[in-house]
């Protein structure tokens, strides 16, 4: 049987409901993935804390969004 395309967080198990788990998984993956650094253009920008992003290669530190380095203006 093919595996599910949606990534899940195993520690949540069957708690909180499917919708909440799906939203949390999306946010968790956004916050913990690496992004392209605007200075050196490598995929090495990591989240340090809420709204603070640091490049592991060139050491650039920028302020950005809570879960992504750039945010959309609505």
PDB file of N, CA, C and O in Angstrom, chain B, residues numbered from 101:
ATOM      1  N   UNK B 101       0.843  -1.167   0.000  1.00  0.00           N
ATOM      2  CA  UNK B 101       0.000   0.000   0.000  1.00  0.00           C
ATOM      3  C   UNK B 101       0.898   1.243   0.000  1.00  0.00           C
ATOM      4  O   UNK B 101       1.856   1.295   0.771  1.00  0.00           O
ATOM      5  N   UNK B 102       0.616   2.240  -0.839  1.00  0.00           N
ATOM      6  CA  UNK B 102       1.448   3.435  -0.882  1.00  0.00           C
ATOM      7  C   UNK B 102       1.332   4.246   0.407  1.00  0.00           C
ATOM      8  O   UNK B 102       0.296   4.263   1.071  1.00  0.00           O
ATOM      9  N   UNK B 103       2.433   4.913   0.731  1.00  0.00           N
ATOM     10  CA  UNK B 103       2.453   5.713   1.947  1.00  0.00           C
ATOM     11  C   UNK B 103       1.700   7.025   1.726  1.00  0.00           C
ATOM     12  O   UNK B 103       1.533   7.478   0.594  1.00  0.00           O
ATOM     13  N   UNK B 104       1.258   7.610   2.806  1.00  0.00           N
ATOM     14  CA  UNK B 104       0.557   8.887   2.746  1.00  0.00           C
ATOM     15  C   UNK B 104       1.516   9.993   2.325  1.00  0.00           C
ATOM     16  O   UNK B 104       2.678   9.991   2.734  1.00  0.00           O
ATOM     17  N   UNK B 105       1.050  10.928   1.521  1.00  0.00           N
ATOM     18  CA  UNK B 105       1.895  12.029   1.080  1.00  0.00           C
ATOM     19  C   UNK B 105       2.028  13.103   2.150  1.00  0.00           C
ATOM     20  O   UNK B 105       2.945  13.923   2.095  1.00  0.00           O
ATOM     21  N   UNK B 106       1.125  13.105   3.118  1.00  0.00           N
ATOM     22  CA  UNK B 106       1.182  14.102   4.173  1.00  0.00           C
ATOM     23  C   UNK B 106       2.126  13.626   5.268  1.00  0.00           C
ATOM     24  O   UNK B 106       2.027  12.492   5.736  1.00  0.00           O
ATOM     25  N   UNK B 107       3.034  14.493   5.670  1.00  0.00           N
ATOM     26  CA  UNK B 107       3.945  14.149   6.757  1.00  0.00           C
ATOM     27  C   UNK B 107       3.181  14.289   8.069  1.00  0.00           C
ATOM     28  O   UNK B 107       2.354  15.185   8.233  1.00  0.00           O
ATOM     29  N   UNK B 108       3.473  13.393   8.988  1.00  0.00           N
ATOM     30  CA  UNK B 108       2.803  13.446  10.275  1.00  0.00           C
ATOM     31  C   UNK B 108       3.840  13.528  11.377  1.00  0.00           C
ATOM     32  O   UNK B 108       4.994  13.138  11.199  1.00  0.00           O
ATOM     33  N   UNK B 109       3.419  14.030  12.493  1.00  0.00           N
ATOM     34  CA  UNK B 109       4.264  14.066  13.669  1.00  0.00           C
ATOM     35  C   UNK B 109       3.824  12.924  14.559  1.00  0.00           C
ATOM     36  O   UNK B 109       2.707  12.933  15.077  1.00  0.00           O
ATOM     37  N   UNK B 110       4.688  11.945  14.741  1.00  0.00           N
ATOM     38  CA  UNK B 110       4.328  10.732  15.443  1.00  0.00           C
ATOM     39  C   UNK B 110       3.957  10.934  16.899  1.00  0.00           C
ATOM     40  O   UNK B 110       3.148  10.181  17.440  1.00  0.00           O
ATOM     41  N   UNK B 111       4.537  11.943  17.543  1.00  0.00           N
ATOM     42  CA  UNK B 111       4.272  12.100  18.963  1.00  0.00           C
ATOM     43  C   UNK B 111       2.871  12.626  19.248  1.00  0.00           C
ATOM     44  O   UNK B 111       2.413  12.544  20.388  1.00  0.00           O
ATOM     45  N   UNK B 112       2.172  13.165  18.243  1.00  0.00           N
ATOM     46  CA  UNK B 112       0.803  13.624  18.467  1.00  0.00           C
ATOM     47  C   UNK B 112      -0.177  12.457  18.534  1.00  0.00           C
ATOM     48  O   UNK B 112      -1.229  12.559  19.165  1.00  0.00           O
ATOM     49  N   UNK B 113       0.166  11.356  17.887  1.00  0.00           N
ATOM     50  CA  UNK B 113      -0.640  10.130  17.841  1.00  0.00           C
ATOM     51  C   UNK B 113      -2.076  10.428  17.422  1.00  0.00           C
ATOM     52  O   UNK B 113      -2.288  11.020  16.364  1.00  0.00           O
ATOM     53  N   UNK B 114      -3.059  10.040  18.214  1.00  0.00           N
ATOM     54  CA  UNK B 114      -4.458  10.206  17.815  1.00  0.00           C
ATOM     55  C   UNK B 114      -5.122  11.374  18.532  1.00  0.00           C
ATOM     56  O   UNK B 114      -6.349  11.471  18.558  1.00  0.00           O
ATOM     57  N   UNK B 115      -4.326  12.253  19.110  1.00  0.00           N
ATOM     58  CA  UNK B 115      -4.903  13.348  19.892  1.00  0.00           C
ATOM     59  C   UNK B 115      -5.168  14.582  19.036  1.00  0.00           C
ATOM     60  O   UNK B 115      -4.588  14.737  17.961  1.00  0.00           O
ATOM     61  N   UNK B 116      -6.028  15.436  19.507  1.00  0.00           N
ATOM     62  CA  UNK B 116      -6.300  16.785  19.003  1.00  0.00           C
ATOM     63  C   UNK B 116      -7.104  16.852  17.711  1.00  0.00           C
ATOM     64  O   UNK B 116      -7.540  17.947  17.353  1.00  0.00           O
ATOM     65  N   UNK B 117      -7.324  15.788  17.005  1.00  0.00           N
ATOM     66  CA  UNK B 117      -8.111  15.819  15.782  1.00  0.00           C
ATOM     67  C   UNK B 117      -7.253  15.986  14.540  1.00  0.00           C
ATOM     68  O   UNK B 117      -6.136  16.499  14.604  1.00  0.00           O
ATOM     69  N   UNK B 118      -7.783  15.549  13.422  1.00  0.00           N
ATOM     70  CA  UNK B 118      -7.021  15.523  12.174  1.00  0.00           C
ATOM     71  C   UNK B 118      -6.714  16.919  11.649  1.00  0.00           C
ATOM     72  O   UNK B 118      -5.616  17.154  11.145  1.00  0.00           O
ATOM     73  N   UNK B 119      -7.654  17.844  11.755  1.00  0.00           N
ATOM     74  CA  UNK B 119      -7.444  19.191  11.224  1.00  0.00           C
ATOM     75  C   UNK B 119      -6.339  19.916  11.977  1.00  0.00           C
ATOM     76  O   UNK B 119      -5.478  20.544  11.361  1.00  0.00           O
ATOM     77  N   UNK B 120      -6.355  19.835  13.287  1.00  0.00           N
ATOM     78  CA  UNK B 120      -5.337  20.498  14.098  1.00  0.00           C
ATOM     79  C   UNK B 120      -3.972  19.877  13.830  1.00  0.00           C
ATOM     80  O   UNK B 120      -2.979  20.598  13.725  1.00  0.00           O
ATOM     81  N   UNK B 121      -3.906  18.561  13.718  1.00  0.00           N
ATOM     82  CA  UNK B 121      -2.627  17.896  13.429  1.00  0.00           C
ATOM     83  C   UNK B 121      -2.090  18.301  12.068  1.00  0.00           C
ATOM     84  O   UNK B 121      -0.885  18.505  11.918  1.00  0.00           O
ATOM     85  N   UNK B 122      -2.960  18.423  11.072  1.00  0.00           N
ATOM     86  CA  UNK B 122      -2.519  18.815   9.729  1.00  0.00           C
ATOM     87  C   UNK B 122      -1.989  20.248   9.727  1.00  0.00           C
ATOM     88  O   UNK B 122      -0.963  20.526   9.106  1.00  0.00           O
ATOM     89  N   UNK B 123      -2.676  21.153  10.412  1.00  0.00           N
ATOM     90  CA  UNK B 123      -2.209  22.543  10.491  1.00  0.00           C
ATOM     91  C   UNK B 123      -0.878  22.632  11.229  1.00  0.00           C
ATOM     92  O   UNK B 123       0.029  23.344  10.798  1.00  0.00           O
ATOM     93  N   UNK B 124      -0.765  21.916  12.330  1.00  0.00           N
ATOM     94  CA  UNK B 124       0.463  21.944  13.116  1.00  0.00           C
ATOM     95  C   UNK B 124       1.629  21.370  12.323  1.00  0.00           C
ATOM     96  O   UNK B 124       2.743  21.889  12.393  1.00  0.00           O
ATOM     97  N   UNK B 125       1.384  20.306  11.571  1.00  0.00           N
ATOM     98  CA  UNK B 125       2.427  19.703  10.745  1.00  0.00           C
ATOM     99  C   UNK B 125       2.918  20.686   9.698  1.00  0.00           C
ATOM    100  O   UNK B 125       4.123  20.786   9.467  1.00  0.00           O
ATOM    101  N   UNK B 126       2.014  21.414   9.062  1.00  0.00           N
ATOM    102  CA  UNK B 126       2.397  22.402   8.054  1.00  0.00           C
ATOM    103  C   UNK B 126       3.269  23.492   8.664  1.00  0.00           C
ATOM    104  O   UNK B 126       4.304  23.848   8.101  1.00  0.00           O
ATOM    105  N   UNK B 127       2.858  24.021   9.809  1.00  0.00           N
ATOM    106  CA  UNK B 127       3.619  25.078  10.471  1.00  0.00           C
ATOM    107  C   UNK B 127       4.964  24.549  10.947  1.00  0.00           C
ATOM    108  O   UNK B 127       5.977  25.235  10.812  1.00  0.00           O
ATOM    109  N   UNK B 128       4.991  23.353  11.497  1.00  0.00           N
ATOM    110  CA  UNK B 128       6.240  22.769  11.996  1.00  0.00           C
ATOM    111  C   UNK B 128       7.242  22.573  10.865  1.00  0.00           C
ATOM    112  O   UNK B 128       8.429  22.856  11.029  1.00  0.00           O
ATOM    113  N   UNK B 129       6.769  22.090   9.722  1.00  0.00           N
ATOM    114  CA  UNK B 129       7.666  21.891   8.584  1.00  0.00           C
ATOM    115  C   UNK B 129       8.191  23.216   8.046  1.00  0.00           C
ATOM    116  O   UNK B 129       9.347  23.290   7.631  1.00  0.00           O
ATOM    117  N   UNK B 130       7.369  24.264   8.044  1.00  0.00           N
ATOM    118  CA  UNK B 130       7.824  25.579   7.596  1.00  0.00           C
ATOM    119  C   UNK B 130       8.902  26.125   8.523  1.00  0.00           C
ATOM    120  O   UNK B 130       9.898  26.681   8.058  1.00  0.00           O
ATOM    121  N   UNK B 131       8.712  25.972   9.819  1.00  0.00           N
ATOM    122  CA  UNK B 131       9.652  26.542  10.782  1.00  0.00           C
ATOM    123  C   UNK B 131      10.968  25.777  10.831  1.00  0.00           C
ATOM    124  O   UNK B 131      12.002  26.370  11.139  1.00  0.00           O
ATOM    125  N   UNK B 132      10.965  24.487  10.537  1.00  0.00           N
ATOM    126  CA  UNK B 132      12.166  23.675  10.676  1.00  0.00           C
ATOM    127  C   UNK B 132      12.867  23.356   9.363  1.00  0.00           C
ATOM    128  O   UNK B 132      13.818  22.576   9.353  1.00  0.00           O
ATOM    129  N   UNK B 133      12.425  23.935   8.269  1.00  0.00           N
ATOM    130  CA  UNK B 133      13.128  23.706   7.007  1.00  0.00           C
ATOM    131  C   UNK B 133      14.133  24.827   6.785  1.00  0.00           C
ATOM    132  O   UNK B 133      14.072  25.863   7.449  1.00  0.00           O
ATOM    133  N   UNK B 134      15.047  24.623   5.862  1.00  0.00           N
ATOM    134  CA  UNK B 134      16.068  25.619   5.560  1.00  0.00           C
ATOM    135  C   UNK B 134      15.640  26.428   4.347  1.00  0.00           C
ATOM    136  O   UNK B 134      15.028  25.910   3.414  1.00  0.00           O
ATOM    137  N   UNK B 135      15.977  27.705   4.385  1.00  0.00           N
ATOM    138  CA  UNK B 135      15.604  28.622   3.320  1.00  0.00           C
ATOM    139  C   UNK B 135      16.854  29.216   2.690  1.00  0.00           C
ATOM    140  O   UNK B 135      17.955  29.092   3.228  1.00  0.00           O
ATOM    141  N   UNK B 136      16.674  29.858   1.554  1.00  0.00           N
ATOM    142  CA  UNK B 136      17.790  30.464   0.827  1.00  0.00           C
ATOM    143  C   UNK B 136      18.183  31.787   1.485  1.00  0.00           C
ATOM    144  O   UNK B 136      17.339  32.643   1.747  1.00  0.00           O
ATOM    145  N   UNK B 137      19.481  31.933   1.744  1.00  0.00           N
ATOM    146  CA  UNK B 137      20.015  33.151   2.354  1.00  0.00           C
ATOM    147  C   UNK B 137      20.011  34.270   1.312  1.00  0.00           C
ATOM    148  O   UNK B 137      20.449  34.048   0.183  1.00  0.00           O
ATOM    149  N   UNK B 138      19.523  35.479   1.662  1.00  0.00           N
ATOM    150  CA  UNK B 138      19.505  36.566   0.682  1.00  0.00           C
ATOM    151  C   UNK B 138      20.892  37.113   0.354  1.00  0.00           C
ATOM    152  O   UNK B 138      21.057  37.779  -0.668  1.00  0.00           O
ATOM    153  N   UNK B 139      21.882  36.852   1.186  1.00  0.00           N
ATOM    154  CA  UNK B 139      23.228  37.377   0.958  1.00  0.00           C
ATOM    155  C   UNK B 139      24.087  36.409   0.142  1.00  0.00           C
ATOM    156  O   UNK B 139      24.631  36.792  -0.894  1.00  0.00           O
ATOM    157  N   UNK B 140      24.213  35.155   0.601  1.00  0.00           N
ATOM    158  CA  UNK B 140      25.100  34.201  -0.079  1.00  0.00           C
ATOM    159  C   UNK B 140      24.352  33.237  -0.995  1.00  0.00           C
ATOM    160  O   UNK B 140      24.985  32.476  -1.726  1.00  0.00           O
ATOM    161  N   UNK B 141      23.031  33.254  -0.971  1.00  0.00           N
ATOM    162  CA  UNK B 141      22.163  32.448  -1.837  1.00  0.00           C
ATOM    163  C   UNK B 141      22.282  30.936  -1.618  1.00  0.00           C
ATOM    164  O   UNK B 141      21.904  30.165  -2.501  1.00  0.00           O
ATOM    165  N   UNK B 142      22.789  30.500  -0.482  1.00  0.00           N
ATOM    166  CA  UNK B 142      22.808  29.082  -0.154  1.00  0.00           C
ATOM    167  C   UNK B 142      21.558  28.746   0.649  1.00  0.00           C
ATOM    168  O   UNK B 142      20.970  29.618   1.288  1.00  0.00           O
ATOM    169  N   UNK B 143      21.156  27.484   0.613  1.00  0.00           N
ATOM    170  CA  UNK B 143      20.013  27.036   1.413  1.00  0.00           C
ATOM    171  C   UNK B 143      20.499  26.730   2.823  1.00  0.00           C
ATOM    172  O   UNK B 143      20.566  25.569   3.227  1.00  0.00           O
ATOM    173  N   UNK B 144      20.833  27.760   3.554  1.00  0.00           N
ATOM    174  CA  UNK B 144      21.398  27.553   4.880  1.00  0.00           C
ATOM    175  C   UNK B 144      20.806  28.489   5.926  1.00  0.00           C
ATOM    176  O   UNK B 144      21.382  28.649   7.002  1.00  0.00           O
ATOM    177  N   UNK B 145      19.683  29.102   5.635  1.00  0.00           N
ATOM    178  CA  UNK B 145      19.035  30.008   6.578  1.00  0.00           C
ATOM    179  C   UNK B 145      18.158  29.179   7.512  1.00  0.00           C
ATOM    180  O   UNK B 145      17.241  28.489   7.066  1.00  0.00           O
ATOM    181  N   UNK B 146      18.447  29.253   8.812  1.00  0.00           N
ATOM    182  CA  UNK B 146      17.716  28.476   9.802  1.00  0.00           C
ATOM    183  C   UNK B 146      17.072  29.394  10.827  1.00  0.00           C
ATOM    184  O   UNK B 146      17.536  30.509  11.064  1.00  0.00           O
ATOM    185  N   UNK B 147      16.011  28.912  11.421  1.00  0.00           N
ATOM    186  CA  UNK B 147      15.312  29.672  12.453  1.00  0.00           C
ATOM    187  C   UNK B 147      16.053  29.521  13.777  1.00  0.00           C
ATOM    188  O   UNK B 147      16.320  28.403  14.220  1.00  0.00           O
ATOM    189  N   UNK B 148      16.384  30.644  14.405  1.00  0.00           N
ATOM    190  CA  UNK B 148      17.049  30.638  15.703  1.00  0.00           C
ATOM    191  C   UNK B 148      16.003  30.694  16.808  1.00  0.00           C
ATOM    192  O   UNK B 148      16.027  29.887  17.737  1.00  0.00           O
ATOM    193  N   UNK B 149      15.098  31.637  16.703  1.00  0.00           N
ATOM    194  CA  UNK B 149      13.971  31.753  17.618  1.00  0.00           C
ATOM    195  C   UNK B 149      12.837  32.425  16.849  1.00  0.00           C
ATOM    196  O   UNK B 149      12.921  32.589  15.632  1.00  0.00           O
ATOM    197  N   UNK B 150      11.790  32.807  17.549  1.00  0.00           N
ATOM    198  CA  UNK B 150      10.628  33.369  16.868  1.00  0.00           C
ATOM    199  C   UNK B 150      11.020  34.659  16.156  1.00  0.00           C
ATOM    200  O   UNK B 150      11.357  35.651  16.801  1.00  0.00           O
ATOM    201  N   UNK B 151      10.975  34.645  14.835  1.00  0.00           N
ATOM    202  CA  UNK B 151      11.252  35.829  14.041  1.00  0.00           C
ATOM    203  C   UNK B 151      12.718  36.118  13.778  1.00  0.00           C
ATOM    204  O   UNK B 151      13.024  37.110  13.116  1.00  0.00           O
ATOM    205  N   UNK B 152      13.640  35.293  14.266  1.00  0.00           N
ATOM    206  CA  UNK B 152      15.071  35.508  14.048  1.00  0.00           C
ATOM    207  C   UNK B 152      15.614  34.353  13.226  1.00  0.00           C
ATOM    208  O   UNK B 152      15.441  33.187  13.581  1.00  0.00           O
ATOM    209  N   UNK B 153      16.278  34.687  12.116  1.00  0.00           N
ATOM    210  CA  UNK B 153      16.799  33.706  11.174  1.00  0.00           C
ATOM    211  C   UNK B 153      18.287  33.951  10.975  1.00  0.00           C
ATOM    212  O   UNK B 153      18.711  35.098  10.831  1.00  0.00           O
ATOM    213  N   UNK B 154      19.095  32.875  10.965  1.00  0.00           N
ATOM    214  CA  UNK B 154      20.537  32.995  10.821  1.00  0.00           C
ATOM    215  C   UNK B 154      21.037  32.046   9.745  1.00  0.00           C
ATOM    216  O   UNK B 154      20.602  30.898   9.646  1.00  0.00           O
ATOM    217  N   UNK B 155      21.971  32.562   8.937  1.00  0.00           N
ATOM    218  CA  UNK B 155      22.602  31.753   7.900  1.00  0.00           C
ATOM    219  C   UNK B 155      23.772  31.001   8.516  1.00  0.00           C
ATOM    220  O   UNK B 155      24.604  31.604   9.195  1.00  0.00           O
ATOM    221  N   UNK B 156      23.847  29.708   8.293  1.00  0.00           N
ATOM    222  CA  UNK B 156      24.928  28.899   8.831  1.00  0.00           C
ATOM    223  C   UNK B 156      26.222  29.088   8.065  1.00  0.00           C
ATOM    224  O   UNK B 156      27.299  28.819   8.595  1.00  0.00           O
ATOM    225  N   UNK B 157      26.133  29.546   6.826  1.00  0.00           N
ATOM    226  CA  UNK B 157      27.332  29.692   6.000  1.00  0.00           C
ATOM    227  C   UNK B 157      28.002  31.051   6.189  1.00  0.00           C
ATOM    228  O   UNK B 157      29.189  31.113   6.509  1.00  0.00           O
ATOM    229  N   UNK B 158      27.259  32.136   5.998  1.00  0.00           N
ATOM    230  CA  UNK B 158      27.875  33.468   6.048  1.00  0.00           C
ATOM    231  C   UNK B 158      27.640  34.195   7.370  1.00  0.00           C
ATOM    232  O   UNK B 158      28.253  35.234   7.611  1.00  0.00           O
ATOM    233  N   UNK B 159      26.766  33.672   8.230  1.00  0.00           N
ATOM    234  CA  UNK B 159      26.543  34.277   9.535  1.00  0.00           C
ATOM    235  C   UNK B 159      25.558  35.434   9.552  1.00  0.00           C
ATOM    236  O   UNK B 159      25.408  36.094  10.580  1.00  0.00           O
ATOM    237  N   UNK B 160      24.886  35.693   8.445  1.00  0.00           N
ATOM    238  CA  UNK B 160      23.909  36.774   8.374  1.00  0.00           C
ATOM    239  C   UNK B 160      22.736  36.473   9.303  1.00  0.00           C
ATOM    240  O   UNK B 160      22.207  35.361   9.294  1.00  0.00           O
ATOM    241  N   UNK B 161      22.331  37.444  10.093  1.00  0.00           N
ATOM    242  CA  UNK B 161      21.169  37.311  10.961  1.00  0.00           C
ATOM    243  C   UNK B 161      20.139  38.339  10.521  1.00  0.00           C
ATOM    244  O   UNK B 161      20.446  39.525  10.398  1.00  0.00           O
ATOM    245  N   UNK B 162      18.913  37.878  10.283  1.00  0.00           N
ATOM    246  CA  UNK B 162      17.848  38.770   9.839  1.00  0.00           C
ATOM    247  C   UNK B 162      16.609  38.557  10.701  1.00  0.00           C
ATOM    248  O   UNK B 162      16.448  37.523  11.350  1.00  0.00           O
ATOM    249  N   UNK B 163      15.751  39.552  10.690  1.00  0.00           N
ATOM    250  CA  UNK B 163      14.451  39.440  11.339  1.00  0.00           C
ATOM    251  C   UNK B 163      13.432  39.119  10.259  1.00  0.00           C
ATOM    252  O   UNK B 163      13.446  39.720   9.185  1.00  0.00           O
ATOM    253  N   UNK B 164      12.557  38.182  10.541  1.00  0.00           N
ATOM    254  CA  UNK B 164      11.556  37.784   9.560  1.00  0.00           C
ATOM    255  C   UNK B 164      10.289  37.357  10.254  1.00  0.00           C
ATOM    256  O   UNK B 164       9.982  37.811  11.357  1.00  0.00           O
ATOM    257  N   UNK B 165       9.559  36.485   9.605  1.00  0.00           N
ATOM    258  CA  UNK B 165       8.322  35.991  10.171  1.00  0.00           C
ATOM    259  C   UNK B 165       8.575  34.934  11.233  1.00  0.00           C
ATOM    260  O   UNK B 165       9.708  34.493  11.422  1.00  0.00           O
ATOM    261  N   UNK B 166       7.528  34.533  11.918  1.00  0.00           N
ATOM    262  CA  UNK B 166       7.655  33.549  12.982  1.00  0.00           C
ATOM    263  C   UNK B 166       7.961  32.157  12.438  1.00  0.00           C
ATOM    264  O   UNK B 166       8.721  31.409  13.053  1.00  0.00           O
ATOM    265  N   UNK B 167       7.380  31.802  11.294  1.00  0.00           N
ATOM    266  CA  UNK B 167       7.551  30.459  10.760  1.00  0.00           C
ATOM    267  C   UNK B 167       8.296  30.430   9.439  1.00  0.00           C
ATOM    268  O   UNK B 167       8.782  29.373   9.036  1.00  0.00           O
ATOM    269  N   UNK B 168       8.400  31.565   8.749  1.00  0.00           N
ATOM    270  CA  UNK B 168       9.136  31.687   7.493  1.00  0.00           C
ATOM    271  C   UNK B 168       9.913  32.995   7.523  1.00  0.00           C
ATOM    272  O   UNK B 168       9.497  33.940   8.192  1.00  0.00           O
ATOM    273  N   UNK B 169      11.035  33.069   6.810  1.00  0.00           N
ATOM    274  CA  UNK B 169      11.812  34.311   6.829  1.00  0.00           C
ATOM    275  C   UNK B 169      11.088  35.495   6.190  1.00  0.00           C
ATOM    276  O   UNK B 169      11.316  36.639   6.584  1.00  0.00           O
ATOM    277  N   UNK B 170      10.233  35.242   5.225  1.00  0.00           N
ATOM    278  CA  UNK B 170       9.470  36.317   4.601  1.00  0.00           C
ATOM    279  C   UNK B 170       7.989  36.038   4.798  1.00  0.00           C
ATOM    280  O   UNK B 170       7.569  34.882   4.849  1.00  0.00           O
ATOM    281  N   UNK B 171       7.209  37.088   4.908  1.00  0.00           N
ATOM    282  CA  UNK B 171       5.774  36.934   5.100  1.00  0.00           C
ATOM    283  C   UNK B 171       5.031  37.668   3.999  1.00  0.00           C
ATOM    284  O   UNK B 171       5.551  38.614   3.408  1.00  0.00           O
ATOM    285  N   UNK B 172       3.822  37.228   3.730  1.00  0.00           N
ATOM    286  CA  UNK B 172       2.973  37.865   2.732  1.00  0.00           C
ATOM    287  C   UNK B 172       2.217  39.019   3.376  1.00  0.00           C
ATOM    288  O   UNK B 172       1.797  38.930   4.529  1.00  0.00           O
ATOM    289  N   UNK B 173       2.049  40.090   2.633  1.00  0.00           N
ATOM    290  CA  UNK B 173       1.237  41.209   3.096  1.00  0.00           C
ATOM    291  C   UNK B 173      -0.160  41.014   2.527  1.00  0.00           C
ATOM    292  O   UNK B 173      -0.340  40.920   1.313  1.00  0.00           O
ATOM    293  N   UNK B 174      -1.132  40.956   3.405  1.00  0.00           N
ATOM    294  CA  UNK B 174      -2.507  40.709   2.964  1.00  0.00           C
ATOM    295  C   UNK B 174      -3.219  41.990   2.674  1.00  0.00           C
ATOM    296  O   UNK B 174      -4.389  41.973   2.290  1.00  0.00           O
TER     297      UNK B 174
END
